[in-house]
Amino acid sequence: MKEILTHILENILQGPFEISEESSDEMTTFNLKINKEEIGKVIGKGGKTINSIKNVLKIKAIRDGIRIDIQVQEA
């Protein structure tokens, strides 16, 4: 799933970013560290872009029987 997220972000962002993954029995959380100048590209107007990314990953998560969350942080 991290590969899918990386592919999506590589096509949205110009600069570097970092993805860390925290897993527990019930939930996987992806923490994104993105440059201040590019956070808006990932969040999108009204959060539409990040919600779309979450929806794409939820499809895979449902198939795998896990729950996911994405947290965006400034690098």
mmJSON file of the N, C-alpha and C atoms, coordinates in Angstrom:
{"data_MODEL":{"atom_site":{
"group_PDB":["ATOM","ATOM","ATOM","ATOM","ATOM","ATOM","ATOM","ATOM","ATOM","ATOM","ATOM","ATOM","ATOM","ATOM","ATOM","ATOM","ATOM","ATOM","ATOM","ATOM","ATOM","ATOM","ATOM","ATOM","ATOM","ATOM","ATOM","ATOM","ATOM","ATOM","ATOM","ATOM","ATOM","ATOM","ATOM","ATOM","ATOM","ATOM","ATOM","ATOM","ATOM","ATOM","ATOM","ATOM","ATOM","ATOM","ATOM","ATOM","ATOM","ATOM","ATOM","ATOM","ATOM","ATOM","ATOM","ATOM","ATOM","ATOM","ATOM","ATOM","ATOM","ATOM","ATOM","ATOM","ATOM","ATOM","ATOM","ATOM","ATOM","ATOM","ATOM","ATOM","ATOM","ATOM","ATOM","ATOM","ATOM","ATOM","ATOM","ATOM","ATOM","ATOM","ATOM","ATOM","ATOM","ATOM","ATOM","ATOM","ATOM","ATOM","ATOM","ATOM","ATOM","ATOM","ATOM","ATOM","ATOM","ATOM","ATOM","ATOM","ATOM","ATOM","ATOM","ATOM","ATOM","ATOM","ATOM","ATOM","ATOM","ATOM","ATOM","ATOM","ATOM","ATOM","ATOM","ATOM","ATOM","ATOM","ATOM","ATOM","ATOM","ATOM","ATOM","ATOM","ATOM","ATOM","ATOM","ATOM","ATOM","ATOM","ATOM","ATOM","ATOM","ATOM","ATOM","ATOM","ATOM","ATOM","ATOM","ATOM","ATOM","ATOM","ATOM","ATOM","ATOM","ATOM","ATOM","ATOM","ATOM","ATOM","ATOM","ATOM","ATOM","ATOM","ATOM","ATOM","ATOM","ATOM","ATOM","ATOM","ATOM","ATOM","ATOM","ATOM","ATOM","ATOM","ATOM","ATOM","ATOM","ATOM","ATOM","ATOM","ATOM","ATOM","ATOM","ATOM","ATOM","ATOM","ATOM","ATOM","ATOM","ATOM","ATOM","ATOM","ATOM","ATOM","ATOM","ATOM","ATOM","ATOM","ATOM","ATOM","ATOM","ATOM","ATOM","ATOM","ATOM","ATOM","ATOM","ATOM","ATOM","ATOM","ATOM","ATOM","ATOM","ATOM","ATOM","ATOM","ATOM","ATOM","ATOM","ATOM","ATOM","ATOM","ATOM","ATOM","ATOM","ATOM","ATOM","ATOM","ATOM","ATOM","ATOM","ATOM","ATOM"],
"id":[1,2,3,4,5,6,7,8,9,10,11,12,13,14,15,16,17,18,19,20,21,22,23,24,25,26,27,28,29,30,31,32,33,34,35,36,37,38,39,40,41,42,43,44,45,46,47,48,49,50,51,52,53,54,55,56,57,58,59,60,61,62,63,64,65,66,67,68,69,70,71,72,73,74,75,76,77,78,79,80,81,82,83,84,85,86,87,88,89,90,91,92,93,94,95,96,97,98,99,100,101,102,103,104,105,106,107,108,109,110,111,112,113,114,115,116,117,118,119,120,121,122,123,124,125,126,127,128,129,130,131,132,133,134,135,136,137,138,139,140,141,142,143,144,145,146,147,148,149,150,151,152,153,154,155,156,157,158,159,160,161,162,163,164,165,166,167,168,169,170,171,172,173,174,175,176,177,178,179,180,181,182,183,184,185,186,187,188,189,190,191,192,193,194,195,196,197,198,199,200,201,202,203,204,205,206,207,208,209,210,211,212,213,214,215,216,217,218,219,220,221,222,223,224,225],
"type_symbol":["N","C","C","N","C","C","N","C","C","N","C","C","N","C","C","N","C","C","N","C","C","N","C","C","N","C","C","N","C","C","N","C","C","N","C","C","N","C","C","N","C","C","N","C","C","N","C","C","N","C","C","N","C","C","N","C","C","N","C","C","N","C","C","N","C","C","N","C","C","N","C","C","N","C","C","N","C","C","N","C","C","N","C","C","N","C","C","N","C","C","N","C","C","N","C","C","N","C","C","N","C","C","N","C","C","N","C","C","N","C","C","N","C","C","N","C","C","N","C","C","N","C","C","N","C","C","N","C","C","N","C","C","N","C","C","N","C","C","N","C","C","N","C","C","N","C","C","N","C","C","N","C","C","N","C","C","N","C","C","N","C","C","N","C","C","N","C","C","N","C","C","N","C","C","N","C","C","N","C","C","N","C","C","N","C","C","N","C","C","N","C","C","N","C","C","N","C","C","N","C","C","N","C","C","N","C","C","N","C","C","N","C","C","N","C","C","N","C","C","N","C","C","N","C","C"],
"label_atom_id":["N","CA","C","N","CA","C","N","CA","C","N","CA","C","N","CA","C","N","CA","C","N","CA","C","N","CA","C","N","CA","C","N","CA","C","N","CA","C","N","CA","C","N","CA","C","N","CA","C","N","CA","C","N","CA","C","N","CA","C","N","CA","C","N","CA","C","N","CA","C","N","CA","C","N","CA","C","N","CA","C","N","CA","C","N","CA","C","N","CA","C","N","CA","C","N","CA","C","N","CA","C","N","CA","C","N","CA","C","N","CA","C","N","CA","C","N","CA","C","N","CA","C","N","CA","C","N","CA","C","N","CA","C","N","CA","C","N","CA","C","N","CA","C","N","CA","C","N","CA","C","N","CA","C","N","CA","C","N","CA","C","N","CA","C","N","CA","C","N","CA","C","N","CA","C","N","CA","C","N","CA","C","N","CA","C","N","CA","C","N","CA","C","N","CA","C","N","CA","C","N","CA","C","N","CA","C","N","CA","C","N","CA","C","N","CA","C","N","CA","C","N","CA","C","N","CA","C","N","CA","C","N","CA","C","N","CA","C","N","CA","C","N","CA","C","N","CA","C","N","CA","C","N","CA","C","N","CA","C","N","CA","C"],
"label_alt_id":[null,null,null,null,null,null,null,null,null,null,null,null,null,null,null,null,null,null,null,null,null,null,null,null,null,null,null,null,null,null,null,null,null,null,null,null,null,null,null,null,null,null,null,null,null,null,null,null,null,null,null,null,null,null,null,null,null,null,null,null,null,null,null,null,null,null,null,null,null,null,null,null,null,null,null,null,null,null,null,null,null,null,null,null,null,null,null,null,null,null,null,null,null,null,null,null,null,null,null,null,null,null,null,null,null,null,null,null,null,null,null,null,null,null,null,null,null,null,null,null,null,null,null,null,null,null,null,null,null,null,null,null,null,null,null,null,null,null,null,null,null,null,null,null,null,null,null,null,null,null,null,null,null,null,null,null,null,null,null,null,null,null,null,null,null,null,null,null,null,null,null,null,null,null,null,null,null,null,null,null,null,null,null,null,null,null,null,null,null,null,null,null,null,null,null,null,null,null,null,null,null,null,null,null,null,null,null,null,null,null,null,null,null,null,null,null,null,null,null,null,null,null,null,null,null],
"label_comp_id":["MET","MET","MET","LYS","LYS","LYS","GLU","GLU","GLU","ILE","ILE","ILE","LEU","LEU","LEU","THR","THR","THR","HIS","HIS","HIS","ILE","ILE","ILE","LEU","LEU","LEU","GLU","GLU","GLU","ASN","ASN","ASN","ILE","ILE","ILE","LEU","LEU","LEU","GLN","GLN","GLN","GLY","GLY","GLY","PRO","PRO","PRO","PHE","PHE","PHE","GLU","GLU","GLU","ILE","ILE","ILE","SER","SER","SER","GLU","GLU","GLU","GLU","GLU","GLU","SER","SER","SER","SER","SER","SER","ASP","ASP","ASP","GLU","GLU","GLU","MET","MET","MET","THR","THR","THR","THR","THR","THR","PHE","PHE","PHE","ASN","ASN","ASN","LEU","LEU","LEU","LYS","LYS","LYS","ILE","ILE","ILE","ASN","ASN","ASN","LYS","LYS","LYS","GLU","GLU","GLU","GLU","GLU","GLU","ILE","ILE","ILE","GLY","GLY","GLY","LYS","LYS","LYS","VAL","VAL","VAL","ILE","ILE","ILE","GLY","GLY","GLY","LYS","LYS","LYS","GLY","GLY","GLY","GLY","GLY","GLY","LYS","LYS","LYS","THR","THR","THR","ILE","ILE","ILE","ASN","ASN","ASN","SER","SER","SER","ILE","ILE","ILE","LYS","LYS","LYS","ASN","ASN","ASN","VAL","VAL","VAL","LEU","LEU","LEU","LYS","LYS","LYS","ILE","ILE","ILE","LYS","LYS","LYS","ALA","ALA","ALA","ILE","ILE","ILE","ARG","ARG","ARG","ASP","ASP","ASP","GLY","GLY","GLY","ILE","ILE","ILE","ARG","ARG","ARG","ILE","ILE","ILE","ASP","ASP","ASP","ILE","ILE","ILE","GLN","GLN","GLN","VAL","VAL","VAL","GLN","GLN","GLN","GLU","GLU","GLU","ALA","ALA","ALA"],
"label_asym_id":["A","A","A","A","A","A","A","A","A","A","A","A","A","A","A","A","A","A","A","A","A","A","A","A","A","A","A","A","A","A","A","A","A","A","A","A","A","A","A","A","A","A","A","A","A","A","A","A","A","A","A","A","A","A","A","A","A","A","A","A","A","A","A","A","A","A","A","A","A","A","A","A","A","A","A","A","A","A","A","A","A","A","A","A","A","A","A","A","A","A","A","A","A","A","A","A","A","A","A","A","A","A","A","A","A","A","A","A","A","A","A","A","A","A","A","A","A","A","A","A","A","A","A","A","A","A","A","A","A","A","A","A","A","A","A","A","A","A","A","A","A","A","A","A","A","A","A","A","A","A","A","A","A","A","A","A","A","A","A","A","A","A","A","A","A","A","A","A","A","A","A","A","A","A","A","A","A","A","A","A","A","A","A","A","A","A","A","A","A","A","A","A","A","A","A","A","A","A","A","A","A","A","A","A","A","A","A","A","A","A","A","A","A","A","A","A","A","A","A","A","A","A","A","A","A"],
"label_entity_id":["1","1","1","1","1","1","1","1","1","1","1","1","1","1","1","1","1","1","1","1","1","1","1","1","1","1","1","1","1","1","1","1","1","1","1","1","1","1","1","1","1","1","1","1","1","1","1","1","1","1","1","1","1","1","1","1","1","1","1","1","1","1","1","1","1","1","1","1","1","1","1","1","1","1","1","1","1","1","1","1","1","1","1","1","1","1","1","1","1","1","1","1","1","1","1","1","1","1","1","1","1","1","1","1","1","1","1","1","1","1","1","1","1","1","1","1","1","1","1","1","1","1","1","1","1","1","1","1","1","1","1","1","1","1","1","1","1","1","1","1","1","1","1","1","1","1","1","1","1","1","1","1","1","1","1","1","1","1","1","1","1","1","1","1","1","1","1","1","1","1","1","1","1","1","1","1","1","1","1","1","1","1","1","1","1","1","1","1","1","1","1","1","1","1","1","1","1","1","1","1","1","1","1","1","1","1","1","1","1","1","1","1","1","1","1","1","1","1","1","1","1","1","1","1","1"],
"label_seq_id":[1,1,1,2,2,2,3,3,3,4,4,4,5,5,5,6,6,6,7,7,7,8,8,8,9,9,9,10,10,10,11,11,11,12,12,12,13,13,13,14,14,14,15,15,15,16,16,16,17,17,17,18,18,18,19,19,19,20,20,20,21,21,21,22,22,22,23,23,23,24,24,24,25,25,25,26,26,26,27,27,27,28,28,28,29,29,29,30,30,30,31,31,31,32,32,32,33,33,33,34,34,34,35,35,35,36,36,36,37,37,37,38,38,38,39,39,39,40,40,40,41,41,41,42,42,42,43,43,43,44,44,44,45,45,45,46,46,46,47,47,47,48,48,48,49,49,49,50,50,50,51,51,51,52,52,52,53,53,53,54,54,54,55,55,55,56,56,56,57,57,57,58,58,58,59,59,59,60,60,60,61,61,61,62,62,62,63,63,63,64,64,64,65,65,65,66,66,66,67,67,67,68,68,68,69,69,69,70,70,70,71,71,71,72,72,72,73,73,73,74,74,74,75,75,75],
"pdbx_PDB_ins_code":[null,null,null,null,null,null,null,null,null,null,null,null,null,null,null,null,null,null,null,null,null,null,null,null,null,null,null,null,null,null,null,null,null,null,null,null,null,null,null,null,null,null,null,null,null,null,null,null,null,null,null,null,null,null,null,null,null,null,null,null,null,null,null,null,null,null,null,null,null,null,null,null,null,null,null,null,null,null,null,null,null,null,null,null,null,null,null,null,null,null,null,null,null,null,null,null,null,null,null,null,null,null,null,null,null,null,null,null,null,null,null,null,null,null,null,null,null,null,null,null,null,null,null,null,null,null,null,null,null,null,null,null,null,null,null,null,null,null,null,null,null,null,null,null,null,null,null,null,null,null,null,null,null,null,null,null,null,null,null,null,null,null,null,null,null,null,null,null,null,null,null,null,null,null,null,null,null,null,null,null,null,null,null,null,null,null,null,null,null,null,null,null,null,null,null,null,null,null,null,null,null,null,null,null,null,null,null,null,null,null,null,null,null,null,null,null,null,null,null,null,null,null,null,null,null],
"Cartn_x":[0.823,0.0,0.871,2.011,2.932,3.415,3.551,3.98,2.943,1.673,0.6,0.633,0.759,0.809,2.024,3.161,4.373,4.169,3.583,3.335,2.427,1.375,0.45,1.168,1.913,2.594,3.689,4.384,5.416,4.83,3.571,2.925,2.265,2.103,1.511,2.586,3.622,4.619,5.857,6.492,7.748,8.944,8.833,9.944,9.925,10.874,10.965,9.846,9.559,8.585,9.021,8.434,8.796,7.516,7.497,6.345,6.827,6.226,6.502,5.201,5.337,4.178,4.183,3.058,2.886,1.737,1.994,0.969,0.667,-0.604,-1.048,-1.961,-2.555,-3.425,-4.629,-5.147,-6.388,-6.202,-5.069,-4.959,-3.542,-3.451,-2.176,-2.274,-1.313,-1.288,-0.075,-0.311,0.763,0.968,2.181,2.526,3.323,2.79,3.448,4.129,5.404,6.123,6.412,5.817,5.869,6.331,7.097,7.554,6.377,6.598,5.564,4.935,5.761,5.274,4.333,4.398,3.631,2.495,2.325,1.248,-0.117,-0.308,-1.581,-1.92,-0.908,-1.144,-1.71,-1.252,-1.713,-3.089,-3.311,-4.603,-5.684,-5.384,-6.347,-7.398,-8.175,-9.222,-10.314,-10.5,-11.506,-11.164,-9.905,-9.491,-9.839,-10.228,-10.674,-9.567,-8.354,-7.268,-6.904,-6.704,-6.339,-7.471,-8.712,-9.838,-9.878,-9.539,-9.487,-8.378,-7.225,-6.115,-6.533,-7.189,-7.652,-8.636,-9.539,-10.526,-9.874,-8.865,-8.15,-7.486,-6.834,-6.156,-7.14,-8.319,-9.327,-9.8,-9.837,-10.249,-9.309,-8.025,-7.028,-7.104,-7.298,-7.363,-8.539,-9.671,-10.846,-10.554,-9.911,-9.546,-8.585,-7.687,-6.706,-7.243,-8.439,-9.052,-8.417,-7.916,-7.305,-7.951,-7.672,-8.113,-6.883,-7.051,-5.919,-6.28,-5.235,-5.38,-4.149,-4.319,-3.208,-3.117,-1.935,-1.669,-0.654,-0.96,-0.059,0.607,1.946,2.723,3.687,4.034,5.007,6.416,7.239,8.628,9.525],
"Cartn_y":[-1.189,0.0,1.258,1.165,2.298,2.629,1.597,1.806,2.604,2.32,3.054,4.516,4.754,6.116,6.861,6.195,6.809,7.19,6.311,6.589,7.806,7.88,9.015,10.316,10.322,11.544,11.97,11.014,11.359,12.114,11.825,12.484,13.808,14.076,15.34,16.347,15.884,16.781,16.935,18.094,18.36,18.028,18.347,18.206,16.885,16.73,15.488,15.38,14.16,13.881,12.614,12.386,11.229,10.542,9.223,8.449,7.482,7.576,6.576,5.838,4.594,3.732,3.179,3.316,2.751,1.757,0.538,-0.501,-1.062,-1.331,-2.066,-3.181,-3.93,-5.026,-4.533,-3.366,-2.88,-1.795,-1.083,0.127,0.324,0.833,1.263,2.757,3.51,4.96,5.331,6.129,6.651,8.111,8.443,9.821,10.409,11.459,12.106,13.372,13.517,14.754,15.412,16.586,17.271,18.699,19.217,20.606,21.558,22.6,23.599,24.147,24.373,24.966,24.037,22.738,21.787,21.088,21.404,20.762,21.025,22.219,22.566,21.674,21.212,20.319,18.979,18.507,17.211,17.335,18.406,18.581,18.956,19.893,20.305,21.242,21.8,22.749,22.015,22.453,21.825,20.391,19.999,18.645,17.584,18.018,17.057,16.101,16.615,15.759,14.688,15.069,14.081,13.079,13.524,12.595,11.6,12.057,11.155,10.124,10.569,9.644,8.601,9.045,8.118,7.105,7.562,6.657,5.591,5.969,4.995,3.94,4.389,3.445,2.594,3.135,2.37,1.153,1.27,0.132,-1.044,-0.788,-1.837,-2.304,-1.37,-1.721,-2.652,-2.384,-3.239,-4.648,-4.739,-6.054,-6.794,-6.037,-6.637,-6.818,-6.289,-6.433,-5.581,-4.398,-3.495,-2.12,-1.287,0.109,0.98,2.104,3.002,4.427,5.203,6.638,7.303,8.533,9.302,10.615,10.904,12.156,12.955,14.223,15.085,16.058,16.102,16.985,17.803,18.962,19.828,19.326,19.247,18.786,19.926],
"Cartn_z":[0.0,0.0,0.0,0.66,0.69,-0.726,-1.563,-2.942,-3.732,-3.496,-4.174,-3.756,-2.46,-1.937,-2.482,-2.543,-3.086,-4.545,-5.317,-6.739,-6.915,-6.133,-6.224,-5.885,-4.787,-4.352,-5.318,-5.929,-6.913,-8.097,-8.42,-9.55,-9.182,-7.9,-7.448,-7.079,-6.395,-5.805,-6.679,-6.566,-7.262,-6.37,-5.095,-4.161,-3.422,-2.497,-1.724,-0.684,-0.312,0.74,1.447,2.603,3.414,3.872,3.797,4.263,5.334,6.509,7.542,7.83,8.215,8.41,9.824,10.51,11.846,11.785,12.201,12.134,13.508,13.716,14.891,14.385,15.288,14.868,14.07,14.431,13.836,12.783,12.815,12.003,11.484,10.263,9.696,9.445,9.968,9.79,8.955,7.914,7.086,7.456,7.873,8.216,7.062,6.463,5.331,5.81,5.507,5.792,4.45,4.267,2.98,3.198,2.232,2.308,2.456,3.218,3.509,2.23,1.209,-0.036,-0.807,-0.538,-1.337,-0.588,0.672,1.438,0.796,0.288,-0.348,-1.528,-2.25,-3.387,-2.926,-1.78,-1.272,-0.628,0.104,0.774,-0.236,-1.12,-2.133,-1.579,-2.471,-2.09,-1.302,-0.072,0.784,1.174,1.025,1.387,0.357,-0.841,-1.856,-2.305,-2.459,-2.947,-1.925,-0.676,0.344,0.562,0.48,0.616,-0.539,-1.737,-2.891,-2.726,-2.237,-1.989,-0.952,0.113,1.152,0.575,-0.29,-0.876,-1.749,-2.517,-3.345,-2.461,-1.392,-0.504,0.3,0.588,1.338,0.548,-0.774,-1.6,-1.36,-1.392,-1.134,0.319,1.236,2.656,2.943,2.336,2.532,2.025,0.873,0.338,1.261,1.903,2.811,4.226,4.5,5.814,6.893,6.517,7.5,7.407,8.399,8.39,8.214,7.514,7.292,7.676,7.92,8.147,7.549,7.079,6.528,7.284,7.807,8.514,7.702,7.44,6.678,7.639,7.581,8.453,7.611,8.137,7.485,7.783,6.736,6.92,7.337],
"occupancy":[1.0,1.0,1.0,1.0,1.0,1.0,1.0,1.0,1.0,1.0,1.0,1.0,1.0,1.0,1.0,1.0,1.0,1.0,1.0,1.0,1.0,1.0,1.0,1.0,1.0,1.0,1.0,1.0,1.0,1.0,1.0,1.0,1.0,1.0,1.0,1.0,1.0,1.0,1.0,1.0,1.0,1.0,1.0,1.0,1.0,1.0,1.0,1.0,1.0,1.0,1.0,1.0,1.0,1.0,1.0,1.0,1.0,1.0,1.0,1.0,1.0,1.0,1.0,1.0,1.0,1.0,1.0,1.0,1.0,1.0,1.0,1.0,1.0,1.0,1.0,1.0,1.0,1.0,1.0,1.0,1.0,1.0,1.0,1.0,1.0,1.0,1.0,1.0,1.0,1.0,1.0,1.0,1.0,1.0,1.0,1.0,1.0,1.0,1.0,1.0,1.0,1.0,1.0,1.0,1.0,1.0,1.0,1.0,1.0,1.0,1.0,1.0,1.0,1.0,1.0,1.0,1.0,1.0,1.0,1.0,1.0,1.0,1.0,1.0,1.0,1.0,1.0,1.0,1.0,1.0,1.0,1.0,1.0,1.0,1.0,1.0,1.0,1.0,1.0,1.0,1.0,1.0,1.0,1.0,1.0,1.0,1.0,1.0,1.0,1.0,1.0,1.0,1.0,1.0,1.0,1.0,1.0,1.0,1.0,1.0,1.0,1.0,1.0,1.0,1.0,1.0,1.0,1.0,1.0,1.0,1.0,1.0,1.0,1.0,1.0,1.0,1.0,1.0,1.0,1.0,1.0,1.0,1.0,1.0,1.0,1.0,1.0,1.0,1.0,1.0,1.0,1.0,1.0,1.0,1.0,1.0,1.0,1.0,1.0,1.0,1.0,1.0,1.0,1.0,1.0,1.0,1.0,1.0,1.0,1.0,1.0,1.0,1.0,1.0,1.0,1.0,1.0,1.0,1.0,1.0,1.0,1.0,1.0,1.0,1.0],
"B_iso_or_equiv":[0.0,0.0,0.0,0.0,0.0,0.0,0.0,0.0,0.0,0.0,0.0,0.0,0.0,0.0,0.0,0.0,0.0,0.0,0.0,0.0,0.0,0.0,0.0,0.0,0.0,0.0,0.0,0.0,0.0,0.0,0.0,0.0,0.0,0.0,0.0,0.0,0.0,0.0,0.0,0.0,0.0,0.0,0.0,0.0,0.0,0.0,0.0,0.0,0.0,0.0,0.0,0.0,0.0,0.0,0.0,0.0,0.0,0.0,0.0,0.0,0.0,0.0,0.0,0.0,0.0,0.0,0.0,0.0,0.0,0.0,0.0,0.0,0.0,0.0,0.0,0.0,0.0,0.0,0.0,0.0,0.0,0.0,0.0,0.0,0.0,0.0,0.0,0.0,0.0,0.0,0.0,0.0,0.0,0.0,0.0,0.0,0.0,0.0,0.0,0.0,0.0,0.0,0.0,0.0,0.0,0.0,0.0,0.0,0.0,0.0,0.0,0.0,0.0,0.0,0.0,0.0,0.0,0.0,0.0,0.0,0.0,0.0,0.0,0.0,0.0,0.0,0.0,0.0,0.0,0.0,0.0,0.0,0.0,0.0,0.0,0.0,0.0,0.0,0.0,0.0,0.0,0.0,0.0,0.0,0.0,0.0,0.0,0.0,0.0,0.0,0.0,0.0,0.0,0.0,0.0,0.0,0.0,0.0,0.0,0.0,0.0,0.0,0.0,0.0,0.0,0.0,0.0,0.0,0.0,0.0,0.0,0.0,0.0,0.0,0.0,0.0,0.0,0.0,0.0,0.0,0.0,0.0,0.0,0.0,0.0,0.0,0.0,0.0,0.0,0.0,0.0,0.0,0.0,0.0,0.0,0.0,0.0,0.0,0.0,0.0,0.0,0.0,0.0,0.0,0.0,0.0,0.0,0.0,0.0,0.0,0.0,0.0,0.0,0.0,0.0,0.0,0.0,0.0,0.0,0.0,0.0,0.0,0.0,0.0,0.0],
"pdbx_formal_charge":[null,null,null,null,null,null,null,null,null,null,null,null,null,null,null,null,null,null,null,null,null,null,null,null,null,null,null,null,null,null,null,null,null,null,null,null,null,null,null,null,null,null,null,null,null,null,null,null,null,null,null,null,null,null,null,null,null,null,null,null,null,null,null,null,null,null,null,null,null,null,null,null,null,null,null,null,null,null,null,null,null,null,null,null,null,null,null,null,null,null,null,null,null,null,null,null,null,null,null,null,null,null,null,null,null,null,null,null,null,null,null,null,null,null,null,null,null,null,null,null,null,null,null,null,null,null,null,null,null,null,null,null,null,null,null,null,null,null,null,null,null,null,null,null,null,null,null,null,null,null,null,null,null,null,null,null,null,null,null,null,null,null,null,null,null,null,null,null,null,null,null,null,null,null,null,null,null,null,null,null,null,null,null,null,null,null,null,null,null,null,null,null,null,null,null,null,null,null,null,null,null,null,null,null,null,null,null,null,null,null,null,null,null,null,null,null,null,null,null,null,null,null,null,null,null],
"auth_seq_id":[1,1,1,2,2,2,3,3,3,4,4,4,5,5,5,6,6,6,7,7,7,8,8,8,9,9,9,10,10,10,11,11,11,12,12,12,13,13,13,14,14,14,15,15,15,16,16,16,17,17,17,18,18,18,19,19,19,20,20,20,21,21,21,22,22,22,23,23,23,24,24,24,25,25,25,26,26,26,27,27,27,28,28,28,29,29,29,30,30,30,31,31,31,32,32,32,33,33,33,34,34,34,35,35,35,36,36,36,37,37,37,38,38,38,39,39,39,40,40,40,41,41,41,42,42,42,43,43,43,44,44,44,45,45,45,46,46,46,47,47,47,48,48,48,49,49,49,50,50,50,51,51,51,52,52,52,53,53,53,54,54,54,55,55,55,56,56,56,57,57,57,58,58,58,59,59,59,60,60,60,61,61,61,62,62,62,63,63,63,64,64,64,65,65,65,66,66,66,67,67,67,68,68,68,69,69,69,70,70,70,71,71,71,72,72,72,73,73,73,74,74,74,75,75,75],
"auth_comp_id":["MET","MET","MET","LYS","LYS","LYS","GLU","GLU","GLU","ILE","ILE","ILE","LEU","LEU","LEU","THR","THR","THR","HIS","HIS","HIS","ILE","ILE","ILE","LEU","LEU","LEU","GLU","GLU","GLU","ASN","ASN","ASN","ILE","ILE","ILE","LEU","LEU","LEU","GLN","GLN","GLN","GLY","GLY","GLY","PRO","PRO","PRO","PHE","PHE","PHE","GLU","GLU","GLU","ILE","ILE","ILE","SER","SER","SER","GLU","GLU","GLU","GLU","GLU","GLU","SER","SER","SER","SER","SER","SER","ASP","ASP","ASP","GLU","GLU","GLU","MET","MET","MET","THR","THR","THR","THR","THR","THR","PHE","PHE","PHE","ASN","ASN","ASN","LEU","LEU","LEU","LYS","LYS","LYS","ILE","ILE","ILE","ASN","ASN","ASN","LYS","LYS","LYS","GLU","GLU","GLU","GLU","GLU","GLU","ILE","ILE","ILE","GLY","GLY","GLY","LYS","LYS","LYS","VAL","VAL","VAL","ILE","ILE","ILE","GLY","GLY","GLY","LYS","LYS","LYS","GLY","GLY","GLY","GLY","GLY","GLY","LYS","LYS","LYS","THR","THR","THR","ILE","ILE","ILE","ASN","ASN","ASN","SER","SER","SER","ILE","ILE","ILE","LYS","LYS","LYS","ASN","ASN","ASN","VAL","VAL","VAL","LEU","LEU","LEU","LYS","LYS","LYS","ILE","ILE","ILE","LYS","LYS","LYS","ALA","ALA","ALA","ILE","ILE","ILE","ARG","ARG","ARG","ASP","ASP","ASP","GLY","GLY","GLY","ILE","ILE","ILE","ARG","ARG","ARG","ILE","ILE","ILE","ASP","ASP","ASP","ILE","ILE","ILE","GLN","GLN","GLN","VAL","VAL","VAL","GLN","GLN","GLN","GLU","GLU","GLU","ALA","ALA","ALA"],
"auth_asym_id":["A","A","A","A","A","A","A","A","A","A","A","A","A","A","A","A","A","A","A","A","A","A","A","A","A","A","A","A","A","A","A","A","A","A","A","A","A","A","A","A","A","A","A","A","A","A","A","A","A","A","A","A","A","A","A","A","A","A","A","A","A","A","A","A","A","A","A","A","A","A","A","A","A","A","A","A","A","A","A","A","A","A","A","A","A","A","A","A","A","A","A","A","A","A","A","A","A","A","A","A","A","A","A","A","A","A","A","A","A","A","A","A","A","A","A","A","A","A","A","A","A","A","A","A","A","A","A","A","A","A","A","A","A","A","A","A","A","A","A","A","A","A","A","A","A","A","A","A","A","A","A","A","A","A","A","A","A","A","A","A","A","A","A","A","A","A","A","A","A","A","A","A","A","A","A","A","A","A","A","A","A","A","A","A","A","A","A","A","A","A","A","A","A","A","A","A","A","A","A","A","A","A","A","A","A","A","A","A","A","A","A","A","A","A","A","A","A","A","A","A","A","A","A","A","A"],
"auth_atom_id":["N","CA","C","N","CA","C","N","CA","C","N","CA","C","N","CA","C","N","CA","C","N","CA","C","N","CA","C","N","CA","C","N","CA","C","N","CA","C","N","CA","C","N","CA","C","N","CA","C","N","CA","C","N","CA","C","N","CA","C","N","CA","C","N","CA","C","N","CA","C","N","CA","C","N","CA","C","N","CA","C","N","CA","C","N","CA","C","N","CA","C","N","CA","C","N","CA","C","N","CA","C","N","CA","C","N","CA","C","N","CA","C","N","CA","C","N","CA","C","N","CA","C","N","CA","C","N","CA","C","N","CA","C","N","CA","C","N","CA","C","N","CA","C","N","CA","C","N","CA","C","N","CA","C","N","CA","C","N","CA","C","N","CA","C","N","CA","C","N","CA","C","N","CA","C","N","CA","C","N","CA","C","N","CA","C","N","CA","C","N","CA","C","N","CA","C","N","CA","C","N","CA","C","N","CA","C","N","CA","C","N","CA","C","N","CA","C","N","CA","C","N","CA","C","N","CA","C","N","CA","C","N","CA","C","N","CA","C","N","CA","C","N","CA","C","N","CA","C","N","CA","C","N","CA","C","N","CA","C","N","CA","C"],
"pdbx_PDB_model_num":[1,1,1,1,1,1,1,1,1,1,1,1,1,1,1,1,1,1,1,1,1,1,1,1,1,1,1,1,1,1,1,1,1,1,1,1,1,1,1,1,1,1,1,1,1,1,1,1,1,1,1,1,1,1,1,1,1,1,1,1,1,1,1,1,1,1,1,1,1,1,1,1,1,1,1,1,1,1,1,1,1,1,1,1,1,1,1,1,1,1,1,1,1,1,1,1,1,1,1,1,1,1,1,1,1,1,1,1,1,1,1,1,1,1,1,1,1,1,1,1,1,1,1,1,1,1,1,1,1,1,1,1,1,1,1,1,1,1,1,1,1,1,1,1,1,1,1,1,1,1,1,1,1,1,1,1,1,1,1,1,1,1,1,1,1,1,1,1,1,1,1,1,1,1,1,1,1,1,1,1,1,1,1,1,1,1,1,1,1,1,1,1,1,1,1,1,1,1,1,1,1,1,1,1,1,1,1,1,1,1,1,1,1,1,1,1,1,1,1,1,1,1,1,1,1]
}}}
